[in-house]
Amino acid sequence: MAAQGRISGFGTLPSGIALNAKYTELTSGGSGSLTAMLQGHIEVAMKLADTFRRMGEQYVETDEAVAASLRPTEPR
């Protein structure tokens, strides 16, 4: 994952410090944070990519098996 920066432009007043803490919690805090949600989306996308890759491989295998079953057999 890319390096995460810190927001620090809200000043040194108590309200600025509180606002900074709130934004930090929303972006990189707990399970409902932006970082956690994006990581979840990345995991879903990776699983989908793997699923589609396997589907493509199975499609080729099935297509080859059907094509082989349709070839005429040589007389003995």
N, CA, C and O atoms as a Tripos MOL2 file, in Angstrom:
@<TRIPOS>MOLECULE
protein
  304   303    76     0     0
PROTEIN
NO_CHARGES

@<TRIPOS>ATOM
      1 N           0.8480   -1.1670    0.0000 N.3       1 MET1
      2 CA          0.0000    0.0000    0.0000 C.3       1 MET1
      3 C           0.8950    1.2320    0.0000 C.2       1 MET1
      4 O           1.9920    1.1940    0.5580 O.2       1 MET1
      5 N           0.4550    2.3040   -0.6060 N.am      2 ALA2
      6 CA          1.2280    3.5360   -0.6910 C.3       2 ALA2
      7 C           1.3900    4.1540    0.6900 C.2       2 ALA2
      8 O           0.5930    3.9080    1.5950 O.2       2 ALA2
      9 N           2.4270    4.9540    0.8340 N.am      3 ALA3
     10 CA          2.6750    5.6440    2.0930 C.3       3 ALA3
     11 C           1.5260    6.5940    2.3950 C.2       3 ALA3
     12 O           0.9730    7.2340    1.5010 O.2       3 ALA3
     13 N           1.1890    6.6660    3.6460 N.am      4 GLN4
     14 CA          0.0950    7.5290    4.0670 C.3       4 GLN4
     15 C           0.6650    8.8000    4.6720 C.2       4 GLN4
     16 O           1.5990    8.7610    5.4730 O.2       4 GLN4
     17 N           0.0890    9.9250    4.2770 N.am      5 GLY5
     18 CA          0.5150   11.2010    4.8290 C.3       5 GLY5
     19 C          -0.3460   11.5750    6.0100 C.2       5 GLY5
     20 O          -1.3590   10.9300    6.2850 O.2       5 GLY5
     21 N           0.0520   12.6040    6.6990 N.am      6 ARG6
     22 CA         -0.7180   13.0940    7.8330 C.3       6 ARG6
     23 C          -1.2260   14.4860    7.5100 C.2       6 ARG6
     24 O          -0.5180   15.3070    6.9260 O.2       6 ARG6
     25 N          -2.4570   14.7320    7.8980 N.am      7 ILE7
     26 CA         -3.0360   16.0510    7.7370 C.3       7 ILE7
     27 C          -2.5620   16.8920    8.9130 C.2       7 ILE7
     28 O          -2.6980   16.4720   10.0620 O.2       7 ILE7
     29 N          -2.0160   18.0540    8.6550 N.am      8 SER8
     30 CA         -1.5220   18.8680    9.7630 C.3       8 SER8
     31 C          -1.7950   20.3530    9.5470 C.2       8 SER8
     32 O          -1.2030   21.1900   10.2290 O.2       8 SER8
     33 N          -2.6610   20.6880    8.6330 N.am      9 GLY9
     34 CA         -2.8820   22.0830    8.3010 C.3       9 GLY9
     35 C          -4.0570   22.7330    9.0120 C.2       9 GLY9
     36 O          -4.5970   23.7150    8.5020 O.2       9 GLY9
     37 N          -4.4760   22.2300   10.1690 N.am     10 PHE10
     38 CA         -5.6280   22.7970   10.8560 C.3      10 PHE10
     39 C          -5.2410   23.7380   11.9840 C.2      10 PHE10
     40 O          -6.1170   24.2760   12.6600 O.2      10 PHE10
     41 N          -3.9700   23.9450   12.1970 N.am     11 GLY11
     42 CA         -3.5200   24.9040   13.2110 C.3      11 GLY11
     43 C          -3.3310   24.2850   14.5780 C.2      11 GLY11
     44 O          -3.4820   23.0800   14.7770 O.2      11 GLY11
     45 N          -2.9900   25.1690   15.5260 N.am     12 THR12
     46 CA         -2.6640   24.7110   16.8800 C.3      12 THR12
     47 C          -3.7490   25.0390   17.8980 C.2      12 THR12
     48 O          -3.6210   24.6860   19.0710 O.2      12 THR12
     49 N          -4.8090   25.7060   17.4680 N.am     13 LEU13
     50 CA         -5.9240   25.9660   18.3820 C.3      13 LEU13
     51 C          -6.6160   24.6530   18.7200 C.2      13 LEU13
     52 O          -6.5420   23.7000   17.9450 O.2      13 LEU13
     53 N          -7.2830   24.5890   19.8610 N.am     14 PRO14
     54 CA         -7.9760   23.3450   20.2340 C.3      14 PRO14
     55 C          -8.9530   22.8620   19.1550 C.2      14 PRO14
     56 O          -9.0640   21.6580   18.9250 O.2      14 PRO14
     57 N          -9.6580   23.7790   18.4960 N.am     15 SER15
     58 CA        -10.5930   23.3660   17.4470 C.3      15 SER15
     59 C          -9.8460   22.7730   16.2570 C.2      15 SER15
     60 O         -10.3270   21.8190   15.6460 O.2      15 SER15
     61 N          -8.6780   23.3200   15.9170 N.am     16 GLY16
     62 CA         -7.8630   22.7760   14.8260 C.3      16 GLY16
     63 C          -7.3200   21.4030   15.1590 C.2      16 GLY16
     64 O          -7.2830   20.5120   14.3110 O.2      16 GLY16
     65 N          -6.9040   21.2440   16.3870 N.am     17 ILE17
     66 CA         -6.3870   19.9450   16.8330 C.3      17 ILE17
     67 C          -7.5100   18.9090   16.8300 C.2      17 ILE17
     68 O          -7.3020   17.7670   16.4190 O.2      17 ILE17
     69 N          -8.7090   19.3070   17.2930 N.am     18 ALA18
     70 CA         -9.8520   18.3920   17.2880 C.3      18 ALA18
     71 C         -10.2470   18.0260   15.8580 C.2      18 ALA18
     72 O         -10.5500   16.8670   15.5730 O.2      18 ALA18
     73 N         -10.2430   19.0220   14.9530 N.am     19 LEU19
     74 CA        -10.5710   18.7550   13.5600 C.3      19 LEU19
     75 C          -9.5600   17.8110   12.9290 C.2      19 LEU19
     76 O          -9.9330   16.9110   12.1760 O.2      19 LEU19
     77 N          -8.2910   18.0090   13.2310 N.am     20 ASN20
     78 CA         -7.2320   17.1240   12.7340 C.3      20 ASN20
     79 C          -7.4480   15.7010   13.2370 C.2      20 ASN20
     80 O          -7.2960   14.7450   12.4760 O.2      20 ASN20
     81 N          -7.8010   15.5520   14.5080 N.am     21 ALA21
     82 CA         -8.0420   14.2190   15.0720 C.3      21 ALA21
     83 C          -9.2290   13.5540   14.3850 C.2      21 ALA21
     84 O          -9.1910   12.3560   14.1050 O.2      21 ALA21
     85 N         -10.2830   14.3240   14.1130 N.am     22 LYS22
     86 CA        -11.4680   13.7730   13.4640 C.3      22 LYS22
     87 C         -11.1410   13.2930   12.0460 C.2      22 LYS22
     88 O         -11.5250   12.1890   11.6600 O.2      22 LYS22
     89 N         -10.4320   14.1250   11.2710 N.am     23 TYR23
     90 CA        -10.0640   13.7310    9.9100 C.3      23 TYR23
     91 C          -9.1300   12.5250    9.9150 C.2      23 TYR23
     92 O          -9.2370   11.6490    9.0570 O.2      23 TYR23
     93 N          -8.2260   12.4820   10.8690 N.am     24 THR24
     94 CA         -7.3200   11.3390   10.9600 C.3      24 THR24
     95 C          -8.1090   10.0640   11.2460 C.2      24 THR24
     96 O          -7.8390    9.0220   10.6490 O.2      24 THR24
     97 N          -9.0770   10.1390   12.1500 N.am     25 GLU25
     98 CA         -9.9240    8.9810   12.4690 C.3      25 GLU25
     99 C         -10.7380    8.5380   11.2550 C.2      25 GLU25
    100 O         -10.8750    7.3420   10.9980 O.2      25 GLU25
    101 N         -11.2800    9.5130   10.5050 N.am     26 LEU26
    102 CA        -12.0960    9.1780    9.3370 C.3      26 LEU26
    103 C         -11.2760    8.5660    8.2090 C.2      26 LEU26
    104 O         -11.7740    7.7100    7.4780 O.2      26 LEU26
    105 N         -10.0390    8.9910    8.0610 N.am     27 THR27
    106 CA         -9.2380    8.5080    6.9330 C.3      27 THR27
    107 C          -8.4370    7.2610    7.2540 C.2      27 THR27
    108 O          -8.3230    6.3710    6.4110 O.2      27 THR27
    109 N          -7.8860    7.1760    8.4420 N.am     28 SER28
    110 CA         -7.0080    6.0300    8.7180 C.3      28 SER28
    111 C          -7.2440    5.4450   10.0960 C.2      28 SER28
    112 O          -6.3490    4.8230   10.6690 O.2      28 SER28
    113 N          -8.4210    5.6340   10.6230 N.am     29 GLY29
    114 CA         -8.7300    5.1290   11.9630 C.3      29 GLY29
    115 C          -9.1460    3.6840   11.9490 C.2      29 GLY29
    116 O          -8.4360    2.8240   11.4280 O.2      29 GLY29
    117 N         -10.2940    3.4200   12.5200 N.am     30 GLY30
    118 CA        -10.7500    2.0460   12.7210 C.3      30 GLY30
    119 C         -11.3500    1.3880   11.5000 C.2      30 GLY30
    120 O         -11.0290    1.7260   10.3610 O.2      30 GLY30
    121 N         -12.2360    0.4350   11.7680 N.am     31 SER31
    122 CA        -12.7840   -0.4040   10.7030 C.3      31 SER31
    123 C         -13.6630    0.3520    9.7150 C.2      31 SER31
    124 O         -13.8400   -0.1120    8.5880 O.2      31 SER31
    125 N         -14.2160    1.4910   10.0940 N.am     32 GLY32
    126 CA        -15.0550    2.2640    9.1810 C.3      32 GLY32
    127 C         -14.3160    3.3760    8.4660 C.2      32 GLY32
    128 O         -14.9400    4.2090    7.8080 O.2      32 GLY32
    129 N         -13.0040    3.4040    8.5810 N.am     33 SER33
    130 CA        -12.2160    4.4800    7.9770 C.3      33 SER33
    131 C         -12.0800    4.2980    6.4660 C.2      33 SER33
    132 O         -12.3170    3.2170    5.9280 O.2      33 SER33
    133 N         -11.7010    5.3590    5.8130 N.am     34 LEU34
    134 CA        -11.4910    5.3250    4.3630 C.3      34 LEU34
    135 C         -10.4340    4.2880    3.9870 C.2      34 LEU34
    136 O         -10.6030    3.5480    3.0180 O.2      34 LEU34
    137 N          -9.3560    4.2380    4.7470 N.am     35 THR35
    138 CA         -8.2860    3.2810    4.4680 C.3      35 THR35
    139 C          -8.8040    1.8460    4.5420 C.2      35 THR35
    140 O          -8.4950    1.0280    3.6750 O.2      35 THR35
    141 N          -9.5880    1.5420    5.5720 N.am     36 ALA36
    142 CA        -10.1240    0.1810    5.7240 C.3      36 ALA36
    143 C         -11.1090   -0.1380    4.6020 C.2      36 ALA36
    144 O         -11.1100   -1.2460    4.0680 O.2      36 ALA36
    145 N         -11.9370    0.8240    4.2510 N.am     37 MET37
    146 CA        -12.9060    0.5860    3.1780 C.3      37 MET37
    147 C         -12.1970    0.3690    1.8440 C.2      37 MET37
    148 O         -12.5690   -0.5250    1.0850 O.2      37 MET37
    149 N         -11.1940    1.1660    1.5560 N.am     38 LEU38
    150 CA        -10.4560    0.9990    0.3030 C.3      38 LEU38
    151 C          -9.7390   -0.3470    0.2700 C.2      38 LEU38
    152 O          -9.7010   -1.0010   -0.7720 O.2      38 LEU38
    153 N          -9.1730   -0.7630    1.3920 N.am     39 GLN39
    154 CA         -8.5040   -2.0600    1.4520 C.3      39 GLN39
    155 C          -9.5040   -3.1760    1.1840 C.2      39 GLN39
    156 O          -9.1840   -4.1490    0.5020 O.2      39 GLN39
    157 N         -10.7110   -3.0400    1.7170 N.am     40 GLY40
    158 CA        -11.7600   -4.0250    1.4550 C.3      40 GLY40
    159 C         -12.1180   -4.0870   -0.0180 C.2      40 GLY40
    160 O         -12.3010   -5.1710   -0.5700 O.2      40 GLY40
    161 N         -12.2190   -2.9290   -0.6570 N.am     41 HIS41
    162 CA        -12.5250   -2.8850   -2.0860 C.3      41 HIS41
    163 C         -11.3950   -3.5240   -2.9080 C.2      41 HIS41
    164 O         -11.6550   -4.2220   -3.8880 O.2      41 HIS41
    165 N         -10.1680   -3.2860   -2.5120 N.am     42 ILE42
    166 CA         -9.0150   -3.8810   -3.2090 C.3      42 ILE42
    167 C          -9.0800   -5.4030   -3.1070 C.2      42 ILE42
    168 O          -8.8470   -6.1030   -4.0920 O.2      42 ILE42
    169 N          -9.3950   -5.9130   -1.9210 N.am     43 GLU43
    170 CA         -9.4770   -7.3620   -1.7320 C.3      43 GLU43
    171 C         -10.5800   -7.9750   -2.6000 C.2      43 GLU43
    172 O         -10.3820   -9.0360   -3.1920 O.2      43 GLU43
    173 N         -11.7280   -7.3180   -2.6780 N.am     44 VAL44
    174 CA        -12.8280   -7.8130   -3.5120 C.3      44 VAL44
    175 C         -12.4100   -7.8140   -4.9800 C.2      44 VAL44
    176 O         -12.6670   -8.7810   -5.6970 O.2      44 VAL44
    177 N         -11.7690   -6.7390   -5.4280 N.am     45 ALA45
    178 CA        -11.3290   -6.6520   -6.8280 C.3      45 ALA45
    179 C         -10.3070   -7.7440   -7.1460 C.2      45 ALA45
    180 O         -10.3430   -8.3240   -8.2310 O.2      45 ALA45
    181 N          -9.4070   -8.0260   -6.2220 N.am     46 MET46
    182 CA         -8.4080   -9.0730   -6.4460 C.3      46 MET46
    183 C          -9.0680  -10.4530   -6.5220 C.2      46 MET46
    184 O          -8.6760  -11.2850   -7.3400 O.2      46 MET46
    185 N         -10.0690  -10.6930   -5.6720 N.am     47 LYS47
    186 CA        -10.7870  -11.9650   -5.7120 C.3      47 LYS47
    187 C         -11.5650  -12.1070   -7.0180 C.2      47 LYS47
    188 O         -11.6090  -13.1870   -7.6070 O.2      47 LYS47
    189 N         -12.1740  -11.0160   -7.4640 N.am     48 LEU48
    190 CA        -12.8830  -11.0510   -8.7470 C.3      48 LEU48
    191 C         -11.9210  -11.3450   -9.8940 C.2      48 LEU48
    192 O         -12.2320  -12.1490  -10.7730 O.2      48 LEU48
    193 N         -10.7650  -10.7060   -9.8910 N.am     49 ALA49
    194 CA         -9.7810  -10.9400  -10.9490 C.3      49 ALA49
    195 C          -9.3620  -12.4090  -10.9670 C.2      49 ALA49
    196 O          -9.2510  -13.0170  -12.0310 O.2      49 ALA49
    197 N          -9.1310  -12.9730   -9.7840 N.am     50 ASP50
    198 CA         -8.7390  -14.3800   -9.6930 C.3      50 ASP50
    199 C          -9.8690  -15.2850  -10.1940 C.2      50 ASP50
    200 O          -9.6180  -16.2600  -10.9040 O.2      50 ASP50
    201 N         -11.1030  -14.9620   -9.8260 N.am     51 THR51
    202 CA        -12.2580  -15.7520  -10.2760 C.3      51 THR51
    203 C         -12.3820  -15.7260  -11.7890 C.2      51 THR51
    204 O         -12.5690  -16.7720  -12.4100 O.2      51 THR51
    205 N         -12.2800  -14.5450  -12.3950 N.am     52 PHE52
    206 CA        -12.3890  -14.4400  -13.8530 C.3      52 PHE52
    207 C         -11.2250  -15.1370  -14.5550 C.2      52 PHE52
    208 O         -11.4070  -15.7090  -15.6300 O.2      52 PHE52
    209 N         -10.0440  -15.0960  -13.9670 N.am     53 ARG53
    210 CA         -8.8880  -15.7890  -14.5480 C.3      53 ARG53
    211 C          -9.1400  -17.3010  -14.5680 C.2      53 ARG53
    212 O          -8.8910  -17.9730  -15.5690 O.2      53 ARG53
    213 N          -9.6430  -17.8220  -13.4310 N.am     54 ARG54
    214 CA         -9.9420  -19.2600  -13.3580 C.3      54 ARG54
    215 C         -11.0730  -19.6390  -14.3000 C.2      54 ARG54
    216 O         -11.0390  -20.7100  -14.9060 O.2      54 ARG54
    217 N         -12.0730  -18.7760  -14.4310 N.am     55 MET55
    218 CA        -13.1730  -19.0490  -15.3610 C.3      55 MET55
    219 C         -12.6460  -19.1460  -16.7900 C.2      55 MET55
    220 O         -13.0630  -20.0170  -17.5540 O.2      55 MET55
    221 N         -11.7330  -18.2550  -17.1450 N.am     56 GLY56
    222 CA        -11.1500  -18.2910  -18.4870 C.3      56 GLY56
    223 C         -10.3820  -19.5770  -18.7220 C.2      56 GLY56
    224 O         -10.4850  -20.1730  -19.7930 O.2      56 GLY56
    225 N          -9.6100  -20.0120  -17.7310 N.am     57 GLU57
    226 CA         -8.8490  -21.2550  -17.8530 C.3      57 GLU57
    227 C          -9.7920  -22.4500  -18.0040 C.2      57 GLU57
    228 O          -9.5500  -23.3360  -18.8250 O.2      57 GLU57
    229 N         -10.8580  -22.4730  -17.2170 N.am     58 GLN58
    230 CA        -11.8150  -23.5760  -17.2960 C.3      58 GLN58
    231 C         -12.5660  -23.5590  -18.6220 C.2      58 GLN58
    232 O         -12.8990  -24.6160  -19.1600 O.2      58 GLN58
    233 N         -12.8340  -22.3800  -19.1480 N.am     59 TYR59
    234 CA        -13.4960  -22.2700  -20.4450 C.3      59 TYR59
    235 C         -12.6300  -22.9120  -21.5220 C.2      59 TYR59
    236 O         -13.1250  -23.6770  -22.3500 O.2      59 TYR59
    237 N         -11.3410  -22.6000  -21.5090 N.am     60 VAL60
    238 CA        -10.4160  -23.1650  -22.5040 C.3      60 VAL60
    239 C         -10.3470  -24.6830  -22.3550 C.2      60 VAL60
    240 O         -10.3820  -25.4100  -23.3480 O.2      60 VAL60
    241 N         -10.2470  -25.1580  -21.1150 N.am     61 GLU61
    242 CA        -10.1890  -26.6090  -20.8850 C.3      61 GLU61
    243 C         -11.4620  -27.3010  -21.3850 C.2      61 GLU61
    244 O         -11.3880  -28.3440  -22.0340 O.2      61 GLU61
    245 N         -12.6090  -26.7290  -21.0870 N.am     62 THR62
    246 CA        -13.8840  -27.3080  -21.5300 C.3      62 THR62
    247 C         -13.9920  -27.2780  -23.0420 C.2      62 THR62
    248 O         -14.4220  -28.2550  -23.6550 O.2      62 THR62
    249 N         -13.6070  -26.1740  -23.6450 N.am     63 ASP63
    250 CA        -13.6680  -26.0450  -25.1000 C.3      63 ASP63
    251 C         -12.7800  -27.0910  -25.7680 C.2      63 ASP63
    252 O         -13.1760  -27.7050  -26.7590 O.2      63 ASP63
    253 N         -11.5870  -27.2910  -25.2300 N.am     64 GLU64
    254 CA        -10.6730  -28.2920  -25.8000 C.3      64 GLU64
    255 C         -11.2330  -29.7050  -25.6190 C.2      64 GLU64
    256 O         -11.1210  -30.5410  -26.5160 O.2      64 GLU64
    257 N         -11.8360  -29.9680  -24.4550 N.am     65 ALA65
    258 CA        -12.4050  -31.3040  -24.2130 C.3      65 ALA65
    259 C         -13.5770  -31.5820  -25.1500 C.2      65 ALA65
    260 O         -13.7030  -32.6890  -25.6720 O.2      65 ALA65
    261 N         -14.4300  -30.5930  -25.3650 N.am     66 VAL66
    262 CA        -15.5660  -30.7720  -26.2800 C.3      66 VAL66
    263 C         -15.0620  -30.9510  -27.7050 C.2      66 VAL66
    264 O         -15.5620  -31.8050  -28.4370 O.2      66 VAL66
    265 N         -14.0770  -30.1540  -28.1030 N.am     67 ALA67
    266 CA        -13.5360  -30.2740  -29.4600 C.3      67 ALA67
    267 C         -12.9320  -31.6660  -29.6630 C.2      67 ALA67
    268 O         -13.0980  -32.2660  -30.7250 O.2      67 ALA67
    269 N         -12.2380  -32.1740  -28.6550 N.am     68 ALA68
    270 CA        -11.6430  -33.5150  -28.7580 C.3      68 ALA68
    271 C         -12.7320  -34.5880  -28.8490 C.2      68 ALA68
    272 O         -12.5630  -35.5820  -29.5560 O.2      68 ALA68
    273 N         -13.8280  -34.3970  -28.1530 N.am     69 SER69
    274 CA        -14.8940  -35.4040  -28.1940 C.3      69 SER69
    275 C         -15.6450  -35.3890  -29.5140 C.2      69 SER69
    276 O         -16.3050  -36.3730  -29.8490 O.2      69 SER69
    277 N         -15.5670  -34.3120  -30.2680 N.am     70 LEU70
    278 CA        -16.2550  -34.2170  -31.5470 C.3      70 LEU70
    279 C         -15.4140  -34.6950  -32.7260 C.2      70 LEU70
    280 O         -15.9320  -34.8660  -33.8300 O.2      70 LEU70
    281 N         -14.1200  -34.9130  -32.4990 N.am     71 ARG71
    282 CA        -13.2600  -35.4000  -33.5770 C.3      71 ARG71
    283 C         -13.6320  -36.8300  -33.9140 C.2      71 ARG71
    284 O         -13.9170  -37.6310  -33.0230 O.2      71 ARG71
    285 N         -13.6310  -37.1500  -35.1960 N.am     72 PRO72
    286 CA        -13.9540  -38.5550  -35.5720 C.3      72 PRO72
    287 C         -12.8590  -39.4860  -35.0730 C.2      72 PRO72
    288 O         -11.6760  -39.1460  -35.0880 O.2      72 PRO72
    289 N         -13.2660  -40.6390  -34.6430 N.am     73 THR73
    290 CA        -12.2980  -41.6290  -34.1940 C.3      73 THR73
    291 C         -11.8310  -42.4310  -35.3910 C.2      73 THR73
    292 O         -12.5870  -42.6620  -36.3340 O.2      73 THR73
    293 N         -10.6050  -42.8430  -35.3440 N.am     74 GLU74
    294 CA        -10.0450  -43.6200  -36.4490 C.3      74 GLU74
    295 C         -10.4640  -45.0780  -36.3040 C.2      74 GLU74
    296 O         -10.4570  -45.6130  -35.1950 O.2      74 GLU74
    297 N         -10.8310  -45.7320  -37.4150 N.am     75 PRO75
    298 CA        -11.2090  -47.1490  -37.3230 C.3      75 PRO75
    299 C         -10.0080  -47.9960  -36.9400 C.2      75 PRO75
    300 O          -8.8670  -47.6530  -37.2510 O.2      75 PRO75
    301 N         -10.2700  -49.0970  -36.2670 N.am     76 ARG76
    302 CA         -9.1950  -49.9750  -35.8230 C.3      76 ARG76
    303 C          -9.0500  -51.1530  -36.7290 C.2      76 ARG76
    304 O          -8.1870  -52.0020  -36.5040 O.2      76 ARG76
@<TRIPOS>BOND
     1     1     2 1
     2     2     3 1
     3     3     4 2
     4     3     5 am
     5     5     6 1
     6     6     7 1
     7     7     8 2
     8     7     9 am
     9     9    10 1
    10    10    11 1
    11    11    12 2
    12    11    13 am
    13    13    14 1
    14    14    15 1
    15    15    16 2
    16    15    17 am
    17    17    18 1
    18    18    19 1
    19    19    20 2
    20    19    21 am
    21    21    22 1
    22    22    23 1
    23    23    24 2
    24    23    25 am
    25    25    26 1
    26    26    27 1
    27    27    28 2
    28    27    29 am
    29    29    30 1
    30    30    31 1
    31    31    32 2
    32    31    33 am
    33    33    34 1
    34    34    35 1
    35    35    36 2
    36    35    37 am
    37    37    38 1
    38    38    39 1
    39    39    40 2
    40    39    41 am
    41    41    42 1
    42    42    43 1
    43    43    44 2
    44    43    45 am
    45    45    46 1
    46    46    47 1
    47    47    48 2
    48    47    49 am
    49    49    50 1
    50    50    51 1
    51    51    52 2
    52    51    53 am
    53    53    54 1
    54    54    55 1
    55    55    56 2
    56    55    57 am
    57    57    58 1
    58    58    59 1
    59    59    60 2
    60    59    61 am
    61    61    62 1
    62    62    63 1
    63    63    64 2
    64    63    65 am
    65    65    66 1
    66    66    67 1
    67    67    68 2
    68    67    69 am
    69    69    70 1
    70    70    71 1
    71    71    72 2
    72    71    73 am
    73    73    74 1
    74    74    75 1
    75    75    76 2
    76    75    77 am
    77    77    78 1
    78    78    79 1
    79    79    80 2
    80    79    81 am
    81    81    82 1
    82    82    83 1
    83    83    84 2
    84    83    85 am
    85    85    86 1
    86    86    87 1
    87    87    88 2
    88    87    89 am
    89    89    90 1
    90    90    91 1
    91    91    92 2
    92    91    93 am
    93    93    94 1
    94    94    95 1
    95    95    96 2
    96    95    97 am
    97    97    98 1
    98    98    99 1
    99    99   100 2
   100    99   101 am
   101   101   102 1
   102   102   103 1
   103   103   104 2
   104   103   105 am
   105   105   106 1
   106   106   107 1
   107   107   108 2
   108   107   109 am
   109   109   110 1
   110   110   111 1
   111   111   112 2
   112   111   113 am
   113   113   114 1
   114   114   115 1
   115   115   116 2
   116   115   117 am
   117   117   118 1
   118   118   119 1
   119   119   120 2
   120   119   121 am
   121   121   122 1
   122   122   123 1
   123   123   124 2
   124   123   125 am
   125   125   126 1
   126   126   127 1
   127   127   128 2
   128   127   129 am
   129   129   130 1
   130   130   131 1
   131   131   132 2
   132   131   133 am
   133   133   134 1
   134   134   135 1
   135   135   136 2
   136   135   137 am
   137   137   138 1
   138   138   139 1
   139   139   140 2
   140   139   141 am
   141   141   142 1
   142   142   143 1
   143   143   144 2
   144   143   145 am
   145   145   146 1
   146   146   147 1
   147   147   148 2
   148   147   149 am
   149   149   150 1
   150   150   151 1
   151   151   152 2
   152   151   153 am
   153   153   154 1
   154   154   155 1
   155   155   156 2
   156   155   157 am
   157   157   158 1
   158   158   159 1
   159   159   160 2
   160   159   161 am
   161   161   162 1
   162   162   163 1
   163   163   164 2
   164   163   165 am
   165   165   166 1
   166   166   167 1
   167   167   168 2
   168   167   169 am
   169   169   170 1
   170   170   171 1
   171   171   172 2
   172   171   173 am
   173   173   174 1
   174   174   175 1
   175   175   176 2
   176   175   177 am
   177   177   178 1
   178   178   179 1
   179   179   180 2
   180   179   181 am
   181   181   182 1
   182   182   183 1
   183   183   184 2
   184   183   185 am
   185   185   186 1
   186   186   187 1
   187   187   188 2
   188   187   189 am
   189   189   190 1
   190   190   191 1
   191   191   192 2
   192   191   193 am
   193   193   194 1
   194   194   195 1
   195   195   196 2
   196   195   197 am
   197   197   198 1
   198   198   199 1
   199   199   200 2
   200   199   201 am
   201   201   202 1
   202   202   203 1
   203   203   204 2
   204   203   205 am
   205   205   206 1
   206   206   207 1
   207   207   208 2
   208   207   209 am
   209   209   210 1
   210   210   211 1
   211   211   212 2
   212   211   213 am
   213   213   214 1
   214   214   215 1
   215   215   216 2
   216   215   217 am
   217   217   218 1
   218   218   219 1
   219   219   220 2
   220   219   221 am
   221   221   222 1
   222   222   223 1
   223   223   224 2
   224   223   225 am
   225   225   226 1
   226   226   227 1
   227   227   228 2
   228   227   229 am
   229   229   230 1
   230   230   231 1
   231   231   232 2
   232   231   233 am
   233   233   234 1
   234   234   235 1
   235   235   236 2
   236   235   237 am
   237   237   238 1
   238   238   239 1
   239   239   240 2
   240   239   241 am
   241   241   242 1
   242   242   243 1
   243   243   244 2
   244   243   245 am
   245   245   246 1
   246   246   247 1
   247   247   248 2
   248   247   249 am
   249   249   250 1
   250   250   251 1
   251   251   252 2
   252   251   253 am
   253   253   254 1
   254   254   255 1
   255   255   256 2
   256   255   257 am
   257   257   258 1
   258   258   259 1
   259   259   260 2
   260   259   261 am
   261   261   262 1
   262   262   263 1
   263   263   264 2
   264   263   265 am
   265   265   266 1
   266   266   267 1
   267   267   268 2
   268   267   269 am
   269   269   270 1
   270   270   271 1
   271   271   272 2
   272   271   273 am
   273   273   274 1
   274   274   275 1
   275   275   276 2
   276   275   277 am
   277   277   278 1
   278   278   279 1
   279   279   280 2
   280   279   281 am
   281   281   282 1
   282   282   283 1
   283   283   284 2
   284   283   285 am
   285   285   286 1
   286   286   287 1
   287   287   288 2
   288   287   289 am
   289   289   290 1
   290   290   291 1
   291   291   292 2
   292   291   293 am
   293   293   294 1
   294   294   295 1
   295   295   296 2
   296   295   297 am
   297   297   298 1
   298   298   299 1
   299   299   300 2
   300   299   301 am
   301   301   302 1
   302   302   303 1
   303   303   304 2
@<TRIPOS>SUBSTRUCTURE
     1 MET1         2 RESIDUE 1 A MET
     2 ALA2         6 RESIDUE 1 A ALA
     3 ALA3        10 RESIDUE 1 A ALA
     4 GLN4        14 RESIDUE 1 A GLN
     5 GLY5        18 RESIDUE 1 A GLY
     6 ARG6        22 RESIDUE 1 A ARG
     7 ILE7        26 RESIDUE 1 A ILE
     8 SER8        30 RESIDUE 1 A SER
     9 GLY9        34 RESIDUE 1 A GLY
    10 PHE10       38 RESIDUE 1 A PHE
    11 GLY11       42 RESIDUE 1 A GLY
    12 THR12       46 RESIDUE 1 A THR
    13 LEU13       50 RESIDUE 1 A LEU
    14 PRO14       54 RESIDUE 1 A PRO
    15 SER15       58 RESIDUE 1 A SER
    16 GLY16       62 RESIDUE 1 A GLY
    17 ILE17       66 RESIDUE 1 A ILE
    18 ALA18       70 RESIDUE 1 A ALA
    19 LEU19       74 RESIDUE 1 A LEU
    20 ASN20       78 RESIDUE 1 A ASN
    21 ALA21       82 RESIDUE 1 A ALA
    22 LYS22       86 RESIDUE 1 A LYS
    23 TYR23       90 RESIDUE 1 A TYR
    24 THR24       94 RESIDUE 1 A THR
    25 GLU25       98 RESIDUE 1 A GLU
    26 LEU26      102 RESIDUE 1 A LEU
    27 THR27      106 RESIDUE 1 A THR
    28 SER28      110 RESIDUE 1 A SER
    29 GLY29      114 RESIDUE 1 A GLY
    30 GLY30      118 RESIDUE 1 A GLY
    31 SER31      122 RESIDUE 1 A SER
    32 GLY32      126 RESIDUE 1 A GLY
    33 SER33      130 RESIDUE 1 A SER
    34 LEU34      134 RESIDUE 1 A LEU
    35 THR35      138 RESIDUE 1 A THR
    36 ALA36      142 RESIDUE 1 A ALA
    37 MET37      146 RESIDUE 1 A MET
    38 LEU38      150 RESIDUE 1 A LEU
    39 GLN39      154 RESIDUE 1 A GLN
    40 GLY40      158 RESIDUE 1 A GLY
    41 HIS41      162 RESIDUE 1 A HIS
    42 ILE42      166 RESIDUE 1 A ILE
    43 GLU43      170 RESIDUE 1 A GLU
    44 VAL44      174 RESIDUE 1 A VAL
    45 ALA45      178 RESIDUE 1 A ALA
    46 MET46      182 RESIDUE 1 A MET
    47 LYS47      186 RESIDUE 1 A LYS
    48 LEU48      190 RESIDUE 1 A LEU
    49 ALA49      194 RESIDUE 1 A ALA
    50 ASP50      198 RESIDUE 1 A ASP
    51 THR51      202 RESIDUE 1 A THR
    52 PHE52      206 RESIDUE 1 A PHE
    53 ARG53      210 RESIDUE 1 A ARG
    54 ARG54      214 RESIDUE 1 A ARG
    55 MET55      218 RESIDUE 1 A MET
    56 GLY56      222 RESIDUE 1 A GLY
    57 GLU57      226 RESIDUE 1 A GLU
    58 GLN58      230 RESIDUE 1 A GLN
    59 TYR59      234 RESIDUE 1 A TYR
    60 VAL60      238 RESIDUE 1 A VAL
    61 GLU61      242 RESIDUE 1 A GLU
    62 THR62      246 RESIDUE 1 A THR
    63 ASP63      250 RESIDUE 1 A ASP
    64 GLU64      254 RESIDUE 1 A GLU
    65 ALA65      258 RESIDUE 1 A ALA
    66 VAL66      262 RESIDUE 1 A VAL
    67 ALA67      266 RESIDUE 1 A ALA
    68 ALA68      270 RESIDUE 1 A ALA
    69 SER69      274 RESIDUE 1 A SER
    70 LEU70      278 RESIDUE 1 A LEU
    71 ARG71      282 RESIDUE 1 A ARG
    72 PRO72      286 RESIDUE 1 A PRO
    73 THR73      290 RESIDUE 1 A THR
    74 GLU74      294 RESIDUE 1 A GLU
    75 PRO75      298 RESIDUE 1 A PRO
    76 ARG76      302 RESIDUE 1 A ARG
